[in-house]
Amino acid sequence: MAQSEQEILAGLAEIVNEETGLDPEAVQSDKAFTDDLDIDSLSMMTIVVNAEEKFGVRIPDDEVKNLRTVGDAVSYIQSNQS
């Protein structure tokens, strides 16, 4: 069952918090993973793998570079859920 934007955002915030220790409240749709949240590429790959498992989506490596902001990731997950 597809999840709402808010549910995906909350789930992503949880994943980011587990990986980086960032406050889930800091994970907002307009925040850039690298520039605003200071997430490096290794942490980003872990976040992607965990998001794939949590949301049942596949995020190809060549798509990851397009996920610059939290909102980009939420939109991608939402549109690719089965």
A tleap script that builds the chain and sets N, CA, C and O, in Angstrom:
source leaprc.protein.ff14SB
mol = sequence {
  NMET ALA GLN SER GLU GLN GLU ILE LEU ALA
  GLY LEU ALA GLU ILE VAL ASN GLU GLU THR
  GLY LEU ASP PRO GLU ALA VAL GLN SER ASP
  LYS ALA PHE THR ASP ASP LEU ASP ILE ASP
  SER LEU SER MET MET THR ILE VAL VAL ASN
  ALA GLU GLU LYS PHE GLY VAL ARG ILE PRO
  ASP ASP GLU VAL LYS ASN LEU ARG THR VAL
  GLY ASP ALA VAL SER TYR ILE GLN SER ASN
  GLN CSER
}
set mol.1.N position { 0.832 -1.190 0.000 }
set mol.1.CA position { 0.000 0.000 0.000 }
set mol.1.C position { 0.877 1.255 0.000 }
set mol.1.O position { 1.793 1.388 0.812 }
set mol.2.N position { 0.584 2.153 -0.909 }
set mol.2.CA position { 1.371 3.382 -1.021 }
set mol.2.C position { 1.201 4.227 0.237 }
set mol.2.O position { 0.116 4.315 0.812 }
set mol.3.N position { 2.288 4.833 0.636 }
set mol.3.CA position { 2.264 5.678 1.830 }
set mol.3.C position { 2.170 7.147 1.423 }
set mol.3.O position { 2.541 7.523 0.311 }
set mol.4.N position { 1.672 7.959 2.334 }
set mol.4.CA position { 1.545 9.392 2.064 }
set mol.4.C position { 2.918 10.061 2.137 }
set mol.4.O position { 3.888 9.501 2.647 }
set mol.5.N position { 2.955 11.270 1.610 }
set mol.5.CA position { 4.183 12.062 1.641 }
set mol.5.C position { 4.688 12.229 3.083 }
set mol.5.O position { 5.885 12.117 3.345 }
set mol.6.N position { 3.766 12.496 4.005 }
set mol.6.CA position { 4.151 12.684 5.413 }
set mol.6.C position { 4.723 11.397 6.012 }
set mol.6.O position { 5.701 11.438 6.759 }
set mol.7.N position { 4.115 10.263 5.685 }
set mol.7.CA position { 4.602 8.979 6.205 }
set mol.7.C position { 5.995 8.681 5.665 }
set mol.7.O position { 6.864 8.198 6.392 }
set mol.8.N position { 6.200 8.974 4.381 }
set mol.8.CA position { 7.518 8.739 3.772 }
set mol.8.C position { 8.545 9.674 4.401 }
set mol.8.O position { 9.650 9.249 4.737 }
set mol.9.N position { 8.185 10.943 4.563 }
set mol.9.CA position { 9.094 11.919 5.172 }
set mol.9.C position { 9.483 11.480 6.586 }
set mol.9.O position { 10.654 11.540 6.962 }
set mol.10.N position { 8.499 11.043 7.358 }
set mol.10.CA position { 8.771 10.587 8.727 }
set mol.10.C position { 9.674 9.353 8.719 }
set mol.10.O position { 10.587 9.240 9.538 }
set mol.11.N position { 9.416 8.435 7.796 }
set mol.11.CA position { 10.244 7.228 7.691 }
set mol.11.C position { 11.664 7.551 7.287 }
set mol.11.O position { 12.616 6.979 7.817 }
set mol.12.N position { 11.808 8.477 6.340 }
set mol.12.CA position { 13.155 8.897 5.909 }
set mol.12.C position { 13.889 9.585 7.051 }
set mol.12.O position { 15.082 9.358 7.254 }
set mol.13.N position { 13.180 10.424 7.795 }
set mol.13.CA position { 13.790 11.124 8.928 }
set mol.13.C position { 14.321 10.115 9.941 }
set mol.13.O position { 15.392 10.302 10.517 }
set mol.14.N position { 13.560 9.046 10.149 }
set mol.14.CA position { 13.967 7.981 11.070 }
set mol.14.C position { 15.239 7.287 10.568 }
set mol.14.O position { 16.162 7.030 11.341 }
set mol.15.N position { 15.274 6.989 9.268 }
set mol.15.CA position { 16.447 6.334 8.665 }
set mol.15.C position { 17.674 7.243 8.772 }
set mol.15.O position { 18.758 6.789 9.137 }
set mol.16.N position { 17.497 8.530 8.451 }
set mol.16.CA position { 18.609 9.491 8.514 }
set mol.16.C position { 19.107 9.604 9.956 }
set mol.16.O position { 20.311 9.660 10.203 }
set mol.17.N position { 18.172 9.636 10.898 }
set mol.17.CA position { 18.539 9.717 12.312 }
set mol.17.C position { 19.356 8.495 12.736 }
set mol.17.O position { 20.362 8.637 13.431 }
set mol.18.N position { 18.934 7.298 12.324 }
set mol.18.CA position { 19.663 6.073 12.684 }
set mol.18.C position { 21.069 6.078 12.104 }
set mol.18.O position { 22.013 5.624 12.751 }
set mol.19.N position { 21.213 6.593 10.878 }
set mol.19.CA position { 22.512 6.577 10.197 }
set mol.19.C position { 23.440 7.687 10.671 }
set mol.19.O position { 24.646 7.473 10.797 }
set mol.20.N position { 22.891 8.877 10.936 }
set mol.20.CA position { 23.743 10.039 11.181 }
set mol.20.C position { 23.605 10.635 12.577 }
set mol.20.O position { 24.458 11.411 13.008 }
set mol.21.N position { 22.529 10.273 13.289 }
set mol.21.CA position { 22.291 10.866 14.592 }
set mol.21.C position { 21.619 12.234 14.502 }
set mol.21.O position { 21.404 12.894 15.519 }
set mol.22.N position { 21.288 12.659 13.277 }
set mol.22.CA position { 20.601 13.947 13.107 }
set mol.22.C position { 19.213 13.896 13.717 }
set mol.22.O position { 18.537 12.869 13.661 }
set mol.23.N position { 18.796 14.995 14.292 }
set mol.23.CA position { 17.455 15.116 14.843 }
set mol.23.C position { 16.444 14.934 13.706 }
set mol.23.O position { 16.535 15.630 12.695 }
set mol.24.N position { 15.477 14.009 13.851 }
set mol.24.CA position { 14.485 13.818 12.790 }
set mol.24.C position { 13.749 15.108 12.418 }
set mol.24.O position { 13.307 15.265 11.279 }
set mol.25.N position { 13.618 16.027 13.372 }
set mol.25.CA position { 12.963 17.306 13.087 }
set mol.25.C position { 13.737 18.125 12.051 }
set mol.25.O position { 13.159 18.970 11.368 }
set mol.26.N position { 15.049 17.872 11.936 }
set mol.26.CA position { 15.880 18.615 10.982 }
set mol.26.C position { 15.695 18.114 9.558 }
set mol.26.O position { 16.059 18.800 8.603 }
set mol.27.N position { 15.135 16.931 9.414 }
set mol.27.CA position { 14.969 16.330 8.091 }
set mol.27.C position { 13.645 16.826 7.491 }
set mol.27.O position { 12.579 16.253 7.716 }
set mol.28.N position { 13.759 17.911 6.724 }
set mol.28.CA position { 12.598 18.541 6.095 }
set mol.28.C position { 12.715 18.427 4.577 }
set mol.28.O position { 13.812 18.276 4.038 }
set mol.29.N position { 11.581 18.500 3.903 }
set mol.29.CA position { 11.547 18.321 2.448 }
set mol.29.C position { 12.479 19.260 1.683 }
set mol.29.O position { 13.027 18.880 0.649 }
set mol.30.N position { 12.660 20.482 2.184 }
set mol.30.CA position { 13.476 21.451 1.450 }
set mol.30.C position { 14.970 21.355 1.762 }
set mol.30.O position { 15.763 22.127 1.223 }
set mol.31.N position { 15.355 20.429 2.614 }
set mol.31.CA position { 16.767 20.305 2.993 }
set mol.31.C position { 17.531 19.440 1.990 }
set mol.31.O position { 17.051 18.385 1.575 }
set mol.32.N position { 18.715 19.895 1.608 }
set mol.32.CA position { 19.590 19.124 0.730 }
set mol.32.C position { 20.396 18.154 1.592 }
set mol.32.O position { 20.922 18.530 2.640 }
set mol.33.N position { 20.486 16.907 1.139 }
set mol.33.CA position { 21.204 15.889 1.915 }
set mol.33.C position { 22.649 16.305 2.181 }
set mol.33.O position { 23.119 16.213 3.315 }
set mol.34.N position { 23.357 16.761 1.145 }
set mol.34.CA position { 24.771 17.092 1.291 }
set mol.34.C position { 24.985 18.467 1.910 }
set mol.34.O position { 25.704 18.603 2.899 }
set mol.35.N position { 24.356 19.491 1.323 }
set mol.35.CA position { 24.623 20.865 1.745 }
set mol.35.C position { 24.022 21.218 3.102 }
set mol.35.O position { 24.685 21.841 3.932 }
set mol.36.N position { 22.771 20.822 3.332 }
set mol.36.CA position { 22.095 21.215 4.570 }
set mol.36.C position { 22.273 20.204 5.703 }
set mol.36.O position { 22.452 20.582 6.861 }
set mol.37.N position { 22.224 18.919 5.358 }
set mol.37.CA position { 22.269 17.885 6.401 }
set mol.37.C position { 23.664 17.279 6.562 }
set mol.37.O position { 23.896 16.468 7.458 }
set mol.38.N position { 24.591 17.680 5.685 }
set mol.38.CA position { 25.986 17.248 5.776 }
set mol.38.C position { 26.115 15.719 5.742 }
set mol.38.O position { 26.876 15.138 6.516 }
set mol.39.N position { 25.373 15.081 4.846 }
set mol.39.CA position { 25.419 13.625 4.709 }
set mol.39.C position { 26.399 13.293 3.593 }
set mol.39.O position { 26.263 13.781 2.471 }
set mol.40.N position { 27.394 12.455 3.908 }
set mol.40.CA position { 28.385 12.092 2.892 }
set mol.40.C position { 27.860 10.953 2.021 }
set mol.40.O position { 26.812 10.370 2.300 }
set mol.41.N position { 28.612 10.648 0.958 }
set mol.41.CA position { 28.131 9.669 -0.021 }
set mol.41.C position { 27.985 8.270 0.571 }
set mol.41.O position { 27.087 7.526 0.178 }
set mol.42.N position { 28.848 7.906 1.503 }
set mol.42.CA position { 28.749 6.579 2.121 }
set mol.42.C position { 27.475 6.472 2.968 }
set mol.42.O position { 26.753 5.479 2.885 }
set mol.43.N position { 27.209 7.488 3.774 }
set mol.43.CA position { 25.979 7.503 4.571 }
set mol.43.C position { 24.755 7.543 3.661 }
set mol.43.O position { 23.733 6.924 3.955 }
set mol.44.N position { 24.867 8.272 2.560 }
set mol.44.CA position { 23.746 8.378 1.628 }
set mol.44.C position { 23.408 7.006 1.049 }
set mol.44.O position { 22.234 6.666 0.903 }
set mol.45.N position { 24.426 6.224 0.721 }
set mol.45.CA position { 24.162 4.888 0.168 }
set mol.45.C position { 23.479 4.001 1.209 }
set mol.45.O position { 22.588 3.222 0.869 }
set mol.46.N position { 23.886 4.112 2.460 }
set mol.46.CA position { 23.243 3.344 3.533 }
set mol.46.C position { 21.790 3.784 3.683 }
set mol.46.O position { 20.896 2.954 3.848 }
set mol.47.N position { 21.562 5.086 3.626 }
set mol.47.CA position { 20.200 5.617 3.727 }
set mol.47.C position { 19.349 5.091 2.570 }
set mol.47.O position { 18.196 4.708 2.765 }
set mol.48.N position { 19.924 5.074 1.367 }
set mol.48.CA position { 19.201 4.583 0.187 }
set mol.48.C position { 18.826 3.108 0.359 }
set mol.48.O position { 17.684 2.722 0.109 }
set mol.49.N position { 19.781 2.293 0.784 }
set mol.49.CA position { 19.517 0.853 0.979 }
set mol.49.C position { 18.423 0.656 2.026 }
set mol.49.O position { 17.509 -0.145 1.828 }
set mol.50.N position { 18.514 1.382 3.132 }
set mol.50.CA position { 17.499 1.265 4.186 }
set mol.50.C position { 16.132 1.751 3.707 }
set mol.50.O position { 15.103 1.177 4.064 }
set mol.51.N position { 16.126 2.813 2.895 }
set mol.51.CA position { 14.862 3.331 2.351 }
set mol.51.C position { 14.246 2.316 1.389 }
set mol.51.O position { 13.030 2.127 1.375 }
set mol.52.N position { 15.093 1.664 0.584 }
set mol.52.CA position { 14.586 0.639 -0.334 }
set mol.52.C position { 13.877 -0.467 0.445 }
set mol.52.O position { 12.790 -0.908 0.073 }
set mol.53.N position { 14.510 -0.906 1.527 }
set mol.53.CA position { 13.924 -1.969 2.352 }
set mol.53.C position { 12.640 -1.493 3.026 }
set mol.53.O position { 11.629 -2.196 3.018 }
set mol.54.N position { 12.687 -0.305 3.605 }
set mol.54.CA position { 11.539 0.197 4.365 }
set mol.54.C position { 10.321 0.454 3.483 }
set mol.54.O position { 9.190 0.155 3.865 }
set mol.55.N position { 10.570 1.016 2.288 }
set mol.55.CA position { 9.453 1.442 1.443 }
set mol.55.C position { 9.163 0.502 0.276 }
set mol.55.O position { 8.230 0.738 -0.491 }
set mol.56.N position { 9.958 -0.562 0.136 }
set mol.56.CA position { 9.712 -1.531 -0.930 }
set mol.56.C position { 9.901 -0.963 -2.326 }
set mol.56.O position { 9.168 -1.311 -3.251 }
set mol.57.N position { 10.890 -0.083 -2.474 }
set mol.57.CA position { 11.180 0.489 -3.794 }
set mol.57.C position { 12.616 0.161 -4.169 }
set mol.57.O position { 13.430 -0.201 -3.320 }
set mol.58.N position { 12.910 0.293 -5.450 }
set mol.58.CA position { 14.278 0.118 -5.942 }
set mol.58.C position { 14.764 1.497 -6.371 }
set mol.58.O position { 14.113 2.171 -7.168 }
set mol.59.N position { 15.908 1.910 -5.841 }
set mol.59.CA position { 16.486 3.204 -6.224 }
set mol.59.C position { 17.820 2.908 -6.907 }
set mol.59.O position { 18.826 2.688 -6.234 }
set mol.60.N position { 17.831 2.903 -8.251 }
set mol.60.CA position { 19.073 2.597 -8.979 }
set mol.60.C position { 20.169 3.617 -8.658 }
set mol.60.O position { 19.885 4.781 -8.373 }
set mol.61.N position { 21.415 3.165 -8.708 }
set mol.61.CA position { 22.549 4.038 -8.389 }
set mol.61.C position { 22.529 5.324 -9.203 }
set mol.61.O position { 22.854 6.391 -8.683 }
set mol.62.N position { 22.146 5.234 -10.491 }
set mol.62.CA position { 22.154 6.446 -11.312 }
set mol.62.C position { 21.020 7.405 -10.949 }
set mol.62.O position { 21.038 8.561 -11.373 }
set mol.63.N position { 20.047 6.953 -10.183 }
set mol.63.CA position { 18.972 7.839 -9.697 }
set mol.63.C position { 19.389 8.560 -8.416 }
set mol.63.O position { 18.925 9.667 -8.143 }
set mol.64.N position { 20.260 7.933 -7.636 }
set mol.64.CA position { 20.643 8.492 -6.330 }
set mol.64.C position { 21.196 9.905 -6.487 }
set mol.64.O position { 20.903 10.780 -5.672 }
set mol.65.N position { 21.988 10.132 -7.520 }
set mol.65.CA position { 22.581 11.469 -7.721 }
set mol.65.C position { 21.524 12.540 -7.974 }
set mol.65.O position { 21.791 13.726 -7.776 }
set mol.66.N position { 20.326 12.141 -8.410 }
set mol.66.CA position { 19.244 13.098 -8.650 }
set mol.66.C position { 18.468 13.425 -7.377 }
set mol.66.O position { 17.666 14.359 -7.355 }
set mol.67.N position { 18.706 12.660 -6.328 }
set mol.67.CA position { 17.999 12.875 -5.070 }
set mol.67.C position { 18.798 13.857 -4.210 }
set mol.67.O position { 19.429 13.467 -3.228 }
set mol.68.N position { 18.762 15.110 -4.585 }
set mol.68.CA position { 19.555 16.126 -3.893 }
set mol.68.C position { 18.924 16.556 -2.574 }
set mol.68.O position { 19.626 16.813 -1.595 }
set mol.69.N position { 17.602 16.633 -2.555 }
set mol.69.CA position { 16.925 17.077 -1.340 }
set mol.69.C position { 16.069 15.952 -0.763 }
set mol.69.O position { 15.785 14.955 -1.428 }
set mol.70.N position { 15.678 16.138 0.461 }
set mol.70.CA position { 14.784 15.178 1.116 }
set mol.70.C position { 13.482 15.080 0.313 }
set mol.70.O position { 12.932 13.992 0.139 }
set mol.71.N position { 13.001 16.219 -0.170 }
set mol.71.CA position { 11.781 16.233 -0.978 }
set mol.71.C position { 11.913 15.421 -2.258 }
set mol.71.O position { 10.966 14.755 -2.675 }
set mol.72.N position { 13.108 15.474 -2.894 }
set mol.72.CA position { 13.355 14.667 -4.098 }
set mol.72.C position { 13.195 13.185 -3.762 }
set mol.72.O position { 12.573 12.433 -4.512 }
set mol.73.N position { 13.760 12.778 -2.636 }
set mol.73.CA position { 13.695 11.374 -2.229 }
set mol.73.C position { 12.258 10.965 -1.920 }
set mol.73.O position { 11.817 9.884 -2.310 }
set mol.74.N position { 11.528 11.837 -1.217 }
set mol.74.CA position { 10.125 11.550 -0.884 }
set mol.74.C position { 9.320 11.378 -2.173 }
set mol.74.O position { 8.547 10.429 -2.300 }
set mol.75.N position { 9.500 12.293 -3.129 }
set mol.75.CA position { 8.768 12.216 -4.394 }
set mol.75.C position { 9.108 10.944 -5.158 }
set mol.75.O position { 8.225 10.275 -5.696 }
set mol.76.N position { 10.404 10.617 -5.201 }
set mol.76.CA position { 10.831 9.412 -5.922 }
set mol.76.C position { 10.204 8.166 -5.294 }
set mol.76.O position { 9.655 7.317 -5.997 }
set mol.77.N position { 10.287 8.065 -3.988 }
set mol.77.CA position { 9.725 6.896 -3.294 }
set mol.77.C position { 8.222 6.825 -3.523 }
set mol.77.O position { 7.686 5.758 -3.821 }
set mol.78.N position { 7.545 7.953 -3.385 }
set mol.78.CA position { 6.098 7.978 -3.542 }
set mol.78.C position { 5.684 7.532 -4.948 }
set mol.78.O position { 4.723 6.778 -5.101 }
set mol.79.N position { 6.403 7.991 -5.966 }
set mol.79.CA position { 5.997 7.657 -7.333 }
set mol.79.C position { 6.435 6.257 -7.750 }
set mol.79.O position { 5.978 5.750 -8.774 }
set mol.80.N position { 7.311 5.626 -6.975 }
set mol.80.CA position { 7.782 4.286 -7.334 }
set mol.80.C position { 7.276 3.179 -6.426 }
set mol.80.O position { 7.680 2.025 -6.573 }
set mol.81.N position { 6.404 3.512 -5.497 }
set mol.81.CA position { 5.820 2.474 -4.638 }
set mol.81.C position { 4.814 1.670 -5.438 }
set mol.81.O position { 4.133 2.190 -6.322 }
set mol.82.N position { 4.735 0.384 -5.107 }
set mol.82.CA position { 3.771 -0.447 -5.841 }
set mol.82.C position { 2.434 -0.470 -5.123 }
set mol.82.O position { 1.495 -1.116 -5.588 }
savepdb mol mol.pdb
quit
